[in-house]
Each structure stands twice: as structure tokens, then as C-alpha cells.
Amino acid sequence: MSVHKPTRTRQDTSPVGNKLLVIAHNYSNFTKGQIDAIADRFDTVLVAVRYNRFTELSAVIDSDTLKKYGREFKIADSAPENVEIVPIPLTYAPVSTWYRYLGKHHYWATKMKLGGRLETFDVVHAHFSWTAGYVATKLATEFDMESVITVHENEDRLYDELRSENDDLYWTWENADAIIRVNEKDCAKLARFNDDIYAIPNGYDRDRFPLQSTTDARTQLGVSQDAKIVFSVGGLIPRKRYQLLIEAIADTSSSEQVICAIGGRGKERAALEDLAETHSDDGLEIRILGFIPDEALAAWMNACDIFALASESEGNPTVMFEALGCGKPYVGTNVGGVDEIITEETYGLLCDPDDKAALTDVLQRGLENEWDRDAILEYGRQYSWDDIASDVYDVYRDAQE
């Protein structure tokens, strides 16, 4: 198997078309950076974002989980002038049996919503295999477009999909014109379905994460200039292992005040708030921040000493690239394609997942280390969404050949 990897020396500048269709499960905070970066290569970009009508209950039920998956959270309030966001409402129960047959529902809902416009697009790009990839590949087959799928799935989800015996999903991978995987290690698993596999990692959005001095960021947040700050952000769900992160940071020792700040929404929030209160003491303050608006998110990323993630499964975590883009080291578990990015201890420290002693050790070392922010910033520049979007655009060109 030969995995295509970007070289960024390509001389071909021919356009792939005027109109791009994107099928996505989320626009606001997951695929927005890449879509916005690639938009200037097209006259029109239409992003069709699915959401579950059941999440509209968040208007009457105060639930972090409903808000996290709801329309308002998935669809940003700003986009480039040539980017149109179209919500695709679906109705389904979040259970595996229903989810397996969601592809056809998603396809018909998208087709009905977009109607005669589907004949005008040149390329369709799906983010996630199921169900967005299925929809994109079906539409590409029917309306003569090139289809590209980015497989963002965390490794556990991908392995479940590979074992699922879902014929519609297998058909999707087999009939896509190109497949992008966000790490290299999993490309061999997808190559049994398709010869055109590309390894292109995630990236970060400089506009969303403007650089600040650590001092200025801490002043903005109103946090101590003298404390050691550990920051993490993500869904407050079991896979992210925030309970383990809190317990591990509580086991570290420091002569300085330590603040561990965790942002995000999810069903574990209340339990994590209780755990944070239990482990906070005179030398350690653990904050569960909940949802963080972009301005505060950028401030926390610039204010911290280390960015930490204890996940048991990832594809290639976007937050890792955002940390590097702010000159902050990644300290945490070696899952997905993390070790393809954190190749030296100059950029971070890695440990195995679900090992509290090992996690405590790398957190301790991370807090004690004198990190070279300039070196991390220089290394992280290659993962800006502008550069990653150029690699993705080259895949569109290859798909048309």
C-alpha cells in the first residue's frame, strides 16, 4: 500500500471548479477552520450541517449534552461571504440500531433540502464517514461530482466501523474518489476499501487563536501571574478521561500554586465539578469552566504553561494543533496520530492511555520543564489551516484526474 502524503511542492495551479459542497455533522467548532481556509479557492461553498431535532429540547431543558449537539452550537454565527450554511434537520434516537440506518435518512433529507442546486457543484467533501460520507458519495454518484471523505473518527470509533459489517458504510469507502485520514497509522486499514488514501492531519485557525503574551492572557482572564496553569478543553465525556486527568494532576507536587482549568460541555460536567471540589486545596485549584467562548478560549490557551489531554482514543486531536499554534506543549496520552506530531520532547510529553501513574509523571515533568515557546511556535506553523487546506485542495485535484 502507498499512502499519499502532502509535499507542498506541487506546481499544478489549475482550479478544480467553482462550487464546493460540504456535508458535515458540525460547522461551528470542528470543521470551520478548514472550510473557511479553503473557501477562497471557490466562488461558492455550501455547508450542509445535520442536526437532531430532539436537541431542540435544550430550549426548555438545561442540558449540556443537548446544547453540545444542537443546531445553535453546530452552526456558527459567522462565515466567509461565499460560504452558505444550510441546516439539515433529522429525527432519530441516539441508539446504535437507529444510527446504523441513519445514512439513508440523512441522504434523502439533504437531497430534498438542496433540491435542484445539487447539479451545480463540482466537488463534494464529507467530514466523517458515517453518515456524512455516505451522503456525499451517494450524491456524487448521482450528480457527477468528485467525492472526498475526511475520516475524523477517533480510533475506537473507526475500529468499530471497520468491524460493523455495515454494507452502506463499506460501499461509501469503496466508491469515494479519495479518502483522507487524519493520521498515517490508520491508512492501511482503509486501504482495503480504496486505493486513494491520503494522510493529512488536522490544523488550527490563527484568527481563532491570536497570539498573546502569557502575561497579557492571564491579565485578561484575571488569573495569577505566578501560578502554574494546566489547561484542557473538549467534550466532558468518558472517552476524554477528565476524571483521570483531575486525579493525576492532584497527585503532582509543586512549590507553586497550580491551576487546572478544564473547558467543555458534556454529560460528565456535574460529576467533574464534584471531583474538582474534592481535590482542590491550598496549592491546587481545579476549575470546570463549561463552554468557553472563542475569545476566552484563546486567552486560556495563551495563558497556560502546558496543554493536557488524557483521552483514551483520538484520531488526531484538533486541540493539540491549537496548543502548538499558541506555542504551548502537548502533555498527555499517546493516542491516534499524536506521536506522528509530538515527535520530540521539545513539543510535548507522551504517556500511555489509562495509566494514572504515567500521566502524573508527564504532568509533573511538564510543570517543571522550561519550555521554549518560540521553538514550539515555529514547529506549529506547518499545521495552520491555510497550509492544511492547500493539501486538501490538492486531493480535490487528484480526484478529478
C-alpha positions in Angstrom: 0.0 0.0 0.0 1.2 3.5 -0.9 -0.2 6.3 1.3 -0.3 9.7 -0.3 1.3 12.4 1.9 1.4 16.1 1.1 4.7 17.6 -0.1 3.6 21.2 -0.6 5.9 21.5 -3.7 3.1 20.9 -6.2 3.2 23.2 -9.2 -0.2 22.5 -10.7 -2.4 25.5 -10.0 -5.4 24.6 -12.2 -8.8 25.1 -10.4 -11.0 22.1 -9.6 -14.2 24.0 -10.1 -16.3 26.9 -8.9 -18.6 25.3 -6.3 -17.8 23.1 -3.3 -20.5 21.2 -1.4 -19.5 20.1 2.2 -21.5 17.5 4.1 -20.8 17.9 7.8 -22.0 17.0 11.3 -20.7 20.3 12.7 -19.5 23.6 11.3 -19.0 25.9 14.2 -16.0 24.5 16.0 -14.8 21.4 14.3 -14.6 21.8 10.6 -15.0 25.5 10.3 -11.3 26.3 10.2 -10.5 24.1 7.3 -13.7 25.0 5.4 -13.1 28.8 5.8 -9.5 28.4 4.7 -10.4 26.5 1.5 -13.3 28.8 0.7 -11.3 31.4 -1.2 -10.5 28.8 -3.9 -14.2 28.6 -4.8 -16.9 31.1 -5.8 -19.4 29.3 -3.6 -19.2 26.9 -0.7 -22.3 25.3 0.7 -22.1 23.5 4.0 -25.0 21.2 4.8 -24.9 20.5 8.6 -27.1 17.8 10.1 -28.6 18.1 13.5 -31.1 16.1 15.5 -34.5 17.7 16.1 -34.6 16.2 19.6 -31.8 18.6 20.6 -34.3 21.5 20.3 -35.5 20.4 23.7 -32.5 22.4 25.1 -34.8 25.4 24.8 -36.8 24.0 27.8 -34.3 21.6 29.3 -31.0 22.9 30.6 -28.7 20.1 29.4 -25.0 20.5 28.3 -25.4 17.4 26.2 -28.4 18.7 24.2 -26.7 22.0 23.7 -23.5 20.4 22.5 -25.2 18.6 19.7 -27.9 21.2 19.0 -28.3 23.4 16.0 -27.2 26.6 17.6 -23.9 25.1 18.7 -23.2 23.4 15.4 -23.8 26.4 13.2 -21.6 29.4 13.8 -22.9 32.9 13.7 -20.2 34.0 11.2 -18.8 32.6 7.9 -16.9 34.0 4.9 -19.2 35.8 2.4 -19.1 33.0 -0.1 -19.9 30.3 2.5 -23.6 29.4 3.0 -24.7 27.2 5.9 -27.8 25.0 5.4 -29.1 23.1 8.5 -30.4 19.6 7.7 -32.8 18.6 10.4 -33.1 14.9 11.2 -35.2 13.0 13.7 -33.6 10.0 15.3 -32.9 8.3 18.7 -29.2 8.2 19.7 -29.1 4.4 19.8 -26.9 2.2 17.7 -29.7 0.3 15.9 -31.3 3.6 14.7 -27.9 5.1 13.9 -26.9 2.3 11.6 -29.8 3.2 9.3 -29.4 6.9 9.6 -27.4 7.2 6.4 -30.4 6.9 4.1 -32.5 9.3 6.2 -29.6 11.8 6.1 -29.2 11.4 2.3 -32.9 11.9 1.5 -33.2 14.9 3.8 -30.2 16.5 2.2 -31.4 15.8 -1.3 -34.9 17.3 -0.5 -33.4 20.3 1.2 -31.0 21.2 -1.6 -33.2 20.2 -4.5 -32.0 21.3 -7.9 -28.9 23.0 -6.6 -27.1 19.7 -6.4 -26.4 19.6 -10.1 -24.3 22.8 -9.9 -21.5 21.5 -7.6 -18.1 20.3 -8.8 -16.7 18.6 -5.6 -18.4 17.2 -2.5 -16.3 16.8 0.7 -17.7 14.9 3.7 -16.4 15.2 7.2 -16.8 11.8 8.9 -17.5 8.6 7.2 -20.9 7.9 8.6 -23.3 9.4 7.9 -21.8 12.4 6.0 -19.5 10.3 3.9 -22.4 8.1 2.7 -24.5 11.1 1.8 -21.6 12.7 -0.1 -20.7 9.6 -2.0 -24.4 8.9 -3.0 -24.8 12.5 -4.2 -21.5 12.4 -6.1 -22.6 9.2 -7.9 -26.0 10.7 -8.8 -24.9 14.2 -9.7 -21.5 13.6 -11.3 -19.3 15.2 -8.7 -15.9 14.2 -7.3 -16.3 12.9 -3.7 -13.7 13.2 -0.9 -14.2 11.9 2.7 -12.1 13.0 5.7 -12.2 10.2 8.3 -12.1 12.2 11.5 -13.3 9.4 13.7 -11.4 8.6 16.9 -9.6 5.3 16.6 -12.1 3.3 18.7 -15.0 4.5 16.6 -13.1 3.8 13.4 -12.2 0.3 14.5 -15.9 -0.3 15.4 -16.9 0.9 11.9 -14.3 -1.5 10.3 -15.9 -4.4 12.2 -19.5 -3.2 11.8 -20.4 -5.2 8.7 -22.3 -2.1 7.6 -22.6 -2.6 3.8 -23.6 1.0 3.2 -20.5 2.3 5.0 -18.2 -0.2 3.2 -19.8 0.9 -0.1 -19.1 4.5 0.9 -15.4 3.9 1.4 -15.2 1.8 -1.8 -16.8 4.4 -4.0 -15.4 7.7 -2.7 -12.9 9.2 -5.2 -10.5 9.9 -2.3 -10.2 9.3 1.4 -8.3 11.5 3.8 -7.3 10.0 7.2 -6.2 12.5 9.9 -3.3 10.2 10.8 -1.0 7.9 8.9 -1.2 4.9 11.2 -4.8 4.0 10.2 -4.4 4.4 6.4 -3.5 0.7 5.9 -6.8 -0.3 7.5 -8.8 1.9 5.0 -6.7 0.8 2.0 -8.6 -2.5 1.8 -11.5 -0.4 0.6 -9.9 2.2 -1.6 -6.5 2.8 -3.3 -6.6 6.6 -3.0 -5.8 7.1 0.7 -4.2 10.4 1.9 -2.7 11.1 5.3 -3.4 14.8 6.2 -3.6 15.9 9.9 -5.9 18.4 11.4 -4.8 22.0 12.0 -5.5 25.3 13.8 -7.1 28.6 13.0 -4.7 31.6 13.7 -7.7 34.0 13.6 -9.5 32.0 16.2 -6.3 31.7 18.3 -4.5 35.0 18.0 -1.1 35.1 19.8 -0.9 36.9 23.2 1.9 37.0 25.7 1.3 34.8 28.7 1.2 37.9 30.9 -1.5 39.6 28.9 -3.6 36.5 28.6 -3.6 36.0 32.3 -4.4 39.6 32.9 -7.4 39.2 30.6 -8.6 36.1 32.5 -7.9 37.5 35.9 -5.7 34.6 37.0 -2.4 34.6 38.9 0.8 35.6 37.0 2.8 33.3 39.4 0.7 30.1 39.2 1.5 27.1 37.0 -1.5 26.6 34.7 -2.6 23.4 33.1 -5.4 23.8 30.5 -7.6 21.3 28.7 -10.7 21.5 26.6 -13.0 19.0 25.0 -16.3 17.2 25.4 -16.9 16.2 29.0 -17.5 12.6 28.1 -15.9 9.3 29.4 -13.6 8.9 26.4 -11.8 12.1 27.2 -10.8 10.8 30.7 -11.1 14.1 32.6 -11.7 12.2 35.8 -8.3 10.6 35.3 -6.7 14.0 34.4 -8.0 15.5 37.7 -6.8 12.6 39.8 -3.4 12.7 38.1 -2.9 16.5 38.5 -3.9 16.1 42.2 -1.0 13.6 42.6 1.6 16.1 41.3 3.5 18.3 43.6 4.7 21.8 43.2 6.1 24.6 45.3 4.0 27.0 43.3 0.2 27.4 43.0 -1.2 25.2 40.3 -4.4 25.9 38.4 -6.0 23.2 36.3 -8.7 24.6 34.1 -11.0 22.3 32.0 -13.4 23.7 29.4 -16.2 22.0 27.5 -19.7 20.6 27.6 -20.9 17.1 28.3 -22.8 14.7 30.5 -19.9 14.4 33.0 -19.8 18.0 34.0 -21.6 17.7 37.3 -19.5 14.7 38.4 -16.3 16.5 37.4 -17.3 19.6 39.3 -17.8 17.4 42.4 -14.4 15.8 41.8 -12.7 19.1 41.3 -14.0 20.4 44.6 -12.8 17.3 46.3 -9.2 17.6 45.0 -8.8 21.4 45.2 -6.8 22.6 48.1 -4.4 25.4 49.1 -1.9 24.5 46.4 -4.2 23.3 43.7 -7.3 24.9 42.2 -9.3 22.9 39.7 -11.8 24.8 37.6 -14.5 23.2 35.4 -15.3 26.1 33.1 -18.1 24.7 31.0 -18.4 26.1 27.4 -15.8 28.7 26.6 -16.4 31.4 24.0 -13.6 31.9 21.4 -12.0 34.9 23.0 -11.7 33.3 26.4 -10.6 30.0 24.8 -7.7 31.7 23.0 -6.8 33.5 26.3 -6.7 30.2 28.2 -4.5 28.6 25.5 -2.1 31.5 25.6 -2.2 31.8 29.4 -1.3 28.1 30.2 2.1 26.6 30.8 1.0 23.2 29.4 -1.9 21.9 27.5 -3.1 18.5 28.8 -5.2 15.7 27.3 -5.9 12.3 28.9 -8.1 10.8 26.2 -8.2 7.1 25.7 -9.0 7.4 21.9 -8.5 10.1 19.3 -8.0 10.4 15.5 -5.6 13.4 15.7 -6.9 15.9 18.3 -7.5 19.4 16.9 -6.8 20.9 20.3 -3.2 19.6 20.1 -2.6 21.6 17.0 -4.3 24.7 18.6 -2.0 24.3 21.5 1.1 24.1 19.3 -0.2 27.1 17.3 -0.1 29.1 20.5 3.4 27.8 21.4 2.2 25.5 24.2 3.4 21.9 24.7 1.0 19.0 24.5 1.3 16.8 27.6 -0.8 13.7 27.7 -1.8 10.4 26.1 -0.2 8.9 23.0 -3.4 8.0 21.1 -4.4 8.2 17.4 -1.7 10.1 15.5 -0.4 12.1 18.4 3.1 10.6 18.2 3.2 11.5 14.5 3.1 15.1 15.6 4.8 15.2 19.0 8.0 13.7 17.6 10.3 15.3 20.1 10.1 16.3 23.8 10.7 19.9 22.6 7.0 19.9 21.7 5.5 17.8 24.5 5.5 14.7 26.6 3.5 11.5 26.0 2.3 8.5 28.0 0.1 5.5 27.5 -3.7 6.0 28.0 -5.5 4.9 31.2 -2.2 4.9 33.2 -2.6 7.3 36.1 1.0 6.9 37.3 2.4 7.6 33.8 0.0 10.6 33.3 1.0 12.0 36.7 4.7 11.6 35.7 4.4 13.5 32.4 2.3 16.2 34.1 4.9 16.6 36.8 7.7 16.9 34.2 5.6 19.2 32.1 5.1 21.6 35.1 8.8 21.5 35.9 10.1 21.9 32.4 11.3 25.3 31.0 9.5 25.2 27.6 10.8 27.0 24.5 7.7 28.8 23.3 9.4 30.1 20.2 10.5 26.6 19.1 7.0 25.3 19.6 5.5 28.2 17.6 7.9 27.6 14.7 7.1 23.9 14.6 3.4 24.5 14.9 3.3 26.9 11.9 3.1 24.0 9.4 -0.3 23.0 10.9 -2.2 26.2 10.2 -5.5 25.6 8.4 -4.2 27.6 5.4 -1.4 25.1 4.8 -3.6 22.1 5.6 -6.3 23.4 3.2 -3.7 23.6 0.4 -3.0 19.9 1.0 -6.8 19.1 0.9 -7.2 21.1 -2.3 -4.5 19.0 -3.9 -6.6 15.9 -3.1 -9.6 17.5 -4.9 -7.3 17.9 -8.0 -6.1 14.3 -7.8 -9.7 13.1 -7.5 -10.5 14.8 -10.9 -7.6 13.1 -12.7 
